[in-house]
Amino acid sequence: MSETATQPHVVHAPLTNPAPTAGLLEVFRRRYLLKLLVRREISARYQSSLLGFLWSYLNPLSQLFIYWFVMGAIIGRDSVQMFAVHVFCGLIVVQFFVETFNAGTRSIVRNKALVRKMAMPREMFPVASMLVSLYHIGPQLLILAFICALCGWTPDPTYMLGFLLALVIIATIGLALALMFSIANVFLRDVGSFVNILTNFVRFGVPMIYPYTLVEERFGAVAPYYLWNPIADAVLLVQQAFWVGTTDDPAKTHAEHIPSDLWTYSFIGVGVGLVLLVIGQLMFRKFENKVPERL
């Protein structure tokens, strides 16, 4: 054997991070991995469960009953027609946001074994958490549509587009915050507990257990600032799509309870969500190289 054949071949090249760095674009290029993660999350949620996916229906129904019984039957909310539907519209938005934010914040730490072993965009974990939350809107939407249909509701195409707009608002803002806080949770595990406390205030910062008219009555000229909250706008869009059509006089209900400039605030909310998403992506990419050593 010649001397040259036994010499090792040395390549002079810089060490690079094997993990993809294309961010959210790379996540959707690897849709097959994202699909597997979403299936894994859904299967894990109902593993060893007797009722399985049925819990997706029982959970929102139980929350609806609690809010209706406590706020409607005990405290009394006679000023709001179809109060149960009014609350349920808000529950869909709130649950989507809270689950996306909470699960997304913990997604990287919870999947630390995959993060260490696989070269994949780490943004995939918050995105998967958001899609799992979106998946569970299906049963809630079926329940809501069924109740509304029993009450004489007829879908309005324009208002249904508003419902889709509400989902876009929550998806973008929830994912943006999940990106920011998931990376922060890697460095400081108290972040997850802080997010839990933070999301407790969401239910009371949107017109779910009270109508928007109550905000106008109590705060007067300051009330429009309430609509600067995109999550509140999303709730009003869902109420416009479903709840308004179940009342005795939908036109009057819409005029009294739905702000005239809701669409304007909602499109601004989409813009805010996209800006936050860009900021969240930049923050995530700034610190993601330090994630493996922190885990």
C-alpha positions in Angstrom: 0.0 0.0 0.0 1.4 3.4 -1.0 2.1 6.1 1.6 -0.3 8.5 0.0 -3.2 6.1 0.4 -2.8 6.0 4.1 -2.9 9.7 4.6 -6.1 11.1 6.0 -8.0 13.5 3.9 -8.4 16.8 5.7 -11.0 19.4 4.7 -10.5 22.9 5.9 -14.0 24.2 6.4 -15.7 26.2 9.2 -18.0 24.3 11.6 -21.6 25.2 11.1 -24.8 24.6 13.0 -26.5 21.5 11.4 -29.9 22.9 12.3 -31.7 24.7 9.5 -31.8 28.4 9.9 -34.5 29.4 7.4 -37.0 29.9 10.1 -40.7 29.7 9.5 -40.3 29.2 5.8 -38.2 26.1 6.4 -41.0 24.8 8.7 -43.5 24.8 5.9 -41.0 23.4 3.4 -40.8 20.4 5.8 -44.5 20.0 6.1 -44.1 16.2 6.4 -42.2 16.7 9.7 -44.7 19.3 10.9 -47.6 16.9 10.1 -45.9 14.1 12.1 -45.4 16.5 15.1 -49.0 17.6 15.0 -50.2 13.9 14.9 -47.8 13.1 17.8 -49.2 15.9 19.9 -52.8 14.9 19.3 -52.1 11.2 20.0 -50.2 12.0 23.2 -53.1 14.1 24.5 -55.6 11.2 24.3 -53.2 8.4 25.0 -54.6 5.8 27.5 -57.8 7.8 27.5 -61.1 5.9 27.6 -63.2 8.6 25.8 -60.3 9.8 23.6 -61.3 12.5 21.1 -64.7 12.8 22.8 -63.0 15.0 25.4 -62.7 17.7 22.7 -66.4 18.0 22.9 -66.9 17.5 26.6 -64.4 20.1 27.6 -65.9 23.1 25.8 -69.4 21.9 26.8 -68.5 21.8 30.4 -67.0 25.3 30.3 -70.0 26.6 28.5 -72.3 25.1 31.2 -70.2 26.7 34.0 -70.2 30.1 32.5 -73.9 29.9 31.6 -74.9 28.6 35.0 -72.7 31.0 37.1 -73.1 34.1 35.0 -76.5 33.4 33.6 -78.5 31.5 36.1 -76.9 32.7 39.4 -75.7 36.2 38.8 -78.1 36.9 36.0 -77.3 38.4 32.6 -80.8 39.0 31.2 -79.6 42.1 29.3 -77.7 39.8 26.8 -79.9 37.7 24.6 -78.7 34.1 24.0 -76.1 34.6 26.6 -74.8 31.0 26.3 -74.0 31.6 22.6 -72.4 35.0 23.4 -70.1 33.3 25.9 -69.3 30.3 23.6 -68.2 32.6 20.8 -65.7 34.1 23.2 -64.6 30.7 24.5 -63.5 29.6 21.0 -61.2 32.6 20.6 -59.9 32.5 24.1 -59.2 28.8 24.1 -57.4 29.0 20.8 -55.2 31.8 22.0 -54.5 30.4 25.5 -53.6 26.9 24.3 -51.4 28.3 21.5 -49.6 30.6 23.9 -49.2 28.1 26.8 -48.4 25.0 24.8 -46.1 27.0 22.4 -44.2 28.5 25.3 -43.4 25.0 26.7 -43.0 23.3 23.3 -39.2 23.4 23.0 -38.4 22.3 26.6 -41.1 19.6 26.3 -39.4 18.3 23.1 -35.8 18.7 24.2 -34.9 15.2 23.2 -35.9 15.9 19.5 -34.2 19.4 19.7 -30.9 17.8 20.7 -30.9 14.9 18.2 -32.6 16.1 15.1 -31.5 18.8 12.6 -34.8 20.6 12.1 -36.1 24.1 12.4 -36.9 24.6 16.0 -39.7 27.0 15.2 -41.5 23.8 14.2 -42.5 23.1 17.8 -44.4 26.3 18.5 -46.0 26.1 15.0 -47.1 22.5 15.8 -48.6 23.7 19.1 -50.6 26.3 17.3 -51.9 23.8 14.7 -52.9 21.4 17.4 -54.9 24.2 19.1 -56.5 25.1 15.7 -57.4 21.4 15.2 -59.3 21.4 18.5 -61.5 24.4 17.3 -63.3 21.9 15.0 -65.4 20.2 17.7 -66.1 23.6 19.4 -67.2 25.0 16.0 -69.5 22.1 15.4 -71.2 22.5 18.8 -71.6 26.3 18.3 -73.0 25.9 14.8 -75.5 23.2 16.0 -76.7 25.4 18.8 -77.0 28.4 16.6 -78.9 26.4 13.9 -81.4 25.4 16.5 -81.9 29.0 17.3 -82.7 30.0 13.7 -79.2 31.2 12.7 -78.4 31.5 9.0 -74.7 32.0 8.0 -73.9 35.3 6.4 -70.9 35.0 4.0 -69.4 38.3 4.9 -69.6 37.6 8.6 -68.1 34.1 8.1 -65.2 35.8 6.4 -64.9 37.8 9.6 -64.7 34.5 11.5 -61.8 33.4 9.4 -60.2 36.8 10.0 -60.5 36.2 13.7 -58.7 32.9 13.4 -55.9 34.6 11.4 -55.5 37.3 14.1 -55.3 34.7 16.9 -53.0 32.4 15.0 -50.5 35.1 14.1 -50.4 36.8 17.6 -50.5 33.5 19.5 -47.7 32.0 17.4 -45.6 35.2 17.6 -45.8 35.2 21.4 -45.1 31.5 21.5 -41.9 32.0 19.5 -40.8 34.8 21.9 -41.6 33.0 25.1 -40.6 29.5 24.1 -37.0 30.7 23.6 -37.2 32.6 26.9 -38.5 29.5 28.6 -35.4 27.7 27.6 -33.2 30.1 29.6 -35.6 30.7 32.5 -38.2 28.1 33.3 -40.3 30.5 35.3 -41.5 32.0 32.0 -44.0 29.1 31.6 -45.6 29.8 35.0 -45.6 33.6 34.2 -47.5 32.8 30.9 -50.1 30.8 32.8 -50.8 33.7 35.1 -50.8 36.1 32.1 -53.4 34.1 30.2 -55.7 34.2 33.2 -56.5 37.8 32.4 -57.4 37.2 28.8 -60.9 36.0 29.6 -61.7 39.3 31.3 -60.0 41.5 28.7 -62.4 40.5 26.0 -66.2 40.8 25.6 -67.0 37.2 26.5 -68.8 37.2 29.8 -70.0 40.8 29.3 -71.1 42.6 26.1 -69.1 45.4 24.5 -72.0 47.8 25.2 -71.1 47.5 28.9 -67.6 48.8 28.1 -69.1 51.8 26.3 -71.5 52.5 29.1 -68.8 52.4 31.8 -65.9 54.0 30.0 -67.6 56.3 27.4 -65.1 58.1 25.2 -62.3 55.8 26.3 -64.1 52.7 25.1 -62.5 52.8 21.6 -59.1 52.1 23.1 -60.6 48.7 24.2 -60.7 47.8 20.5 -56.9 48.2 20.3 -56.8 44.7 21.8 -56.8 42.4 18.7 -58.1 39.5 20.8 -61.2 41.5 21.7 -61.7 42.3 18.0 -61.5 38.6 17.2 -64.1 37.8 19.8 -66.4 40.4 18.4 -65.9 39.0 14.9 -67.0 35.6 16.0 -70.0 37.0 17.9 -70.9 38.9 14.7 -70.7 35.7 12.7 -72.7 33.5 15.1 -74.3 35.1 18.1 -76.0 38.1 16.3 -78.0 35.8 14.1 -79.5 33.9 17.0 -81.1 37.0 18.6 -84.7 38.2 18.1 -83.7 41.2 16.0 -80.2 40.6 14.4 -80.1 44.0 12.8 -80.8 45.8 16.1 -78.3 43.5 18.0 -75.6 44.2 15.4 -76.2 48.0 15.6 -76.1 48.0 19.4 -73.4 45.4 20.3 -71.0 45.4 17.3 -68.8 48.5 16.8 -69.2 50.1 13.5 -65.4 50.3 12.9 -64.8 46.7 13.9 -63.5 45.7 10.4 -60.9 48.5 10.5 -59.6 47.5 13.9 -59.6 43.8 12.9 -57.4 44.4 9.8 -55.1 46.5 12.0 -55.0 43.5 14.3 -53.8 41.3 11.5 -51.1 43.8 10.8 -50.1 43.9 14.4 -50.0 40.1 14.4 -47.7 40.0 11.3 -45.4 42.6 12.8 -45.2 40.6 16.1 -44.5 37.4 14.1 -41.5 39.1 12.4 -40.2 40.3 15.7 -40.8 36.9 17.3 -38.9 35.2 14.4 -36.0 37.6 14.8 -35.8 37.0 18.6 -36.0 33.3 18.1 -33.2 33.2 15.5 -31.0 35.4 17.7 -30.9 33.0 20.6 -31.7 29.6 19.0 -28.0 28.6 18.7 -27.7 28.6 22.5 -30.8 26.3 22.9 -29.0 22.9 22.9 -26.5 23.8 25.6 -29.2 25.3 27.8 -31.4 22.2 27.5 
